[in-house]
Amino acid sequence: MQSFELQIGSMHCNGCALRLEQMLKRVSGVSAVKVSYQDGQARLIIDPDATSPEKLVALVTDAGFTAKTTLEGRRHDEHRT
């Protein structure tokens, strides 16, 4: 699993954040997402074999917002000891 953050612009209210969060939760390969209007960002955990930060940036942009990755490449070890 991979975690990263998207910096999101053009959100005008908590409704925008909720709409984005619901949209991103439906994407195959997204296992967790939290969008914050106050912070202007989304925190996501994805399966990099099923989707990518670039694909999610494109989806957010297509929905009428601006987006760019701010943290990329952190992987969660599924076999922690």
C-alpha positions as semicolon CSV with decimal commas, in nm:
position;residue;x (nm);y (nm);z (nm)
1;M;0,000;0,000;0,000
2;Q;0,112;0,354;-0,068
3;S;0,013;0,671;0,115
4;F;0,034;1,024;-0,017
5;E;-0,132;1,362;0,002
6;L;-0,294;1,579;-0,261
7;Q;-0,294;1,955;-0,228
8;I;-0,639;2,057;-0,354
9;G;-0,746;2,403;-0,468
10;S;-1,081;2,553;-0,565
11;M;-1,272;2,396;-0,275
12;H;-1,521;2,653;-0,149
13;C;-1,688;2,467;0,137
14;N;-1,709;2,143;0,334
15;G;-1,957;2,020;0,073
16;C;-1,680;2,029;-0,187
17;A;-1,458;1,822;0,040
18;L;-1,736;1,570;0,103
19;R;-1,809;1,540;-0,270
20;L;-1,441;1,476;-0,345
21;E;-1,407;1,226;-0,063
22;Q;-1,709;1,028;-0,183
23;M;-1,580;1,033;-0,541
24;L;-1,232;0,914;-0,443
25;K;-1,368;0,637;-0,218
26;R;-1,537;0,482;-0,522
27;V;-1,210;0,453;-0,716
28;S;-1,078;0,099;-0,743
29;G;-0,750;0,073;-0,554
30;V;-0,826;0,349;-0,301
31;S;-0,839;0,188;0,043
32;A;-0,866;0,505;0,255
33;V;-0,925;0,875;0,191
34;K;-0,984;1,181;0,406
35;V;-1,041;1,521;0,242
36;S;-1,006;1,836;0,453
37;Y;-1,154;2,164;0,334
38;Q;-0,970;2,352;0,610
39;D;-0,630;2,209;0,511
40;G;-0,700;2,206;0,139
41;Q;-0,577;1,852;0,106
42;A;-0,665;1,487;0,076
43;R;-0,479;1,206;0,247
44;L;-0,502;0,875;0,067
45;I;-0,386;0,516;0,093
46;I;-0,390;0,328;-0,236
47;D;-0,291;0,000;-0,393
48;P;-0,030;0,116;-0,647
49;D;-0,105;-0,190;-0,862
50;A;-0,465;-0,070;-0,908
51;T;-0,435;0,309;-0,932
52;S;-0,179;0,588;-0,910
53;P;-0,144;0,939;-0,770
54;E;-0,138;1,070;-1,126
55;K;-0,472;0,907;-1,209
56;L;-0,627;1,054;-0,894
57;V;-0,491;1,400;-0,972
58;A;-0,656;1,372;-1,316
59;L;-0,990;1,269;-1,159
60;V;-0,984;1,560;-0,913
61;T;-0,893;1,802;-1,193
62;D;-1,173;1,664;-1,413
63;A;-1,413;1,729;-1,123
64;G;-1,328;2,100;-1,140
65;F;-1,061;2,133;-0,871
66;T;-0,686;2,182;-0,885
67;A;-0,464;1,910;-0,744
68;K;-0,100;1,815;-0,706
69;T;0,078;1,552;-0,501
70;T;0,268;1,676;-0,197
71;L;0,394;1,346;-0,054
72;E;0,446;1,044;-0,270
73;G;0,604;0,707;-0,236
74;R;0,556;0,620;0,130
75;R;0,475;0,251;0,146
76;H;0,305;0,066;0,428
77;D;0,471;-0,262;0,519
78;E;0,193;-0,519;0,534
79;H;0,412;-0,764;0,730
80;R;0,510;-0,559;1,033
81;T;0,683;-0,736;1,316
